[in-house]
Amino acid sequence: MARKQLRIGVMFSTTGPYSVVARSMLNGALLAFREVNQSQDVVVLEPVVVNPSGDLTQYRELSLDLLKAGIRQVVGCYTSSSRKEVIPCFEKHDGLLWYPSHYEGFESSDNVIYTGAAPNQHVLPLVDYLVSGVGKRAFCVGSNYIWAWENNRIFREALIARGGAVVAERYLPVGDTEFDQVIASILEQRPDFVFNNLIGTSAYAFFRNFRAACRSAGIDQANEIPVASCTLSEPELGEIGSDAVDGHLSSSVYFSSLRTPENLQFMQAYLESFPDGPVASADAEASYIAVKLLAATLAQVGNDEARAVRGAVANRRLAAPQGEVRIDPQTFHAWLTPRIGRSLANGQFELLLEARQPIAPDPYLVQSSPRFATAMHPPLLRMVKS
């Protein structure tokens, strides 16, 4: 029997201010397509790749192009603003967006499957770690769009509930690299740490400039005012540069240095397939997971109709590079394993803490609201390295 061929949209901004991460996401998706087509006997998946170049108008137009061409399933988007821009298109044309990036939560759409981390899987574990081992006074800086606004709000409420305080918040346009005033304010306030929600080229410039300013002031930045993020990943460490790459904290569900058998196999295949990079990231793994889950569901359903696929993906499990992943039938977000890492000079992360098992997604913070019940349901993390 001939295998059924289905076209799948793939939409990442492989050029533009956050192209390094987006290219790693595309690599993760393409690797999964290759493995699926080599191993499955039921369906062949044909990726149809488009590049919005970080332009919100292009995200909308390209989404409509894919949907009007009869493509019902699309893996893509990195930023929350791009996701918000395209969701109405998927709802109108009855398509399904597979969103493979950590995000700020507080969203509900019948036309999205989320394979990246929800706020209780990255923000709240980071707050717990910082309060217990670093300090309670934070300076928040971010790119001026929904991801940073909401992430900082959740972080602030969780930190205050634990007896901490945010001394200041600053926002800059995506792609902005002028940080003199922000850095001067940080050095004046002398917080215990900086919570970073800058993305792309803005983030890389901030890390470099902040390290240089601290060095000029005689401050050991990595130890005295560490920078903590929920976005920083391996391909971005190379963009920061060797003078400022080490000592940064990152809360993530995946690091490429994990020693699970599944990750060792994933990393070998990834490096062989994409020797010119960018290296794998948490978002690349989330893209890989999205395609693998989508392929298994399409093989079961036999077609790409959005409602049928959404119904069949509930409770589906995958032995992913990070560990077991499954789709929650209530929220259609993924159960994932929170971890805390610290960047090293070699461009990798050393693992500091990790959850003992996958954590249920709580995208609306109903079970773990920082405002009302922050400390009641923290993920059970075990120390890997002090």
Secondary structure, 3 states (H helix, E strand, C coil): CCCEEEEEEEECCCCCCCHHHHHHHHHHHHHHHHHHHHHCCCEEEEEEEECCCCCHHHHHHHHHHHHHCCCCEEEECCCHHHHHHHHHHHHHHCCEEEECCCCCCCCCCCCEEECCCCHHHHHHHHHHHHHHHCCCEEEEEEECCHHHHHHHHHHHHHHHHCCCEEEEEEEECCCCCCCHHHHHHHHHHCCCEEEEECCHHHHHHHHHHHHHHHHHCCCCHHHHCCEEECCCCHHHHHHHCCCCCCCCEEEECCCCCCCCHHHHHHHHHHHHHCCCCCCCCHHHHHHHHHHHHHHHHHHHHCCCCHHHHHHHHCCCEEEECCEEEEECCCCCEEEECCEEEEECCCCCEEEEEEECCCECCCCCCCCCCCCCCHHHCCCCEEECCC
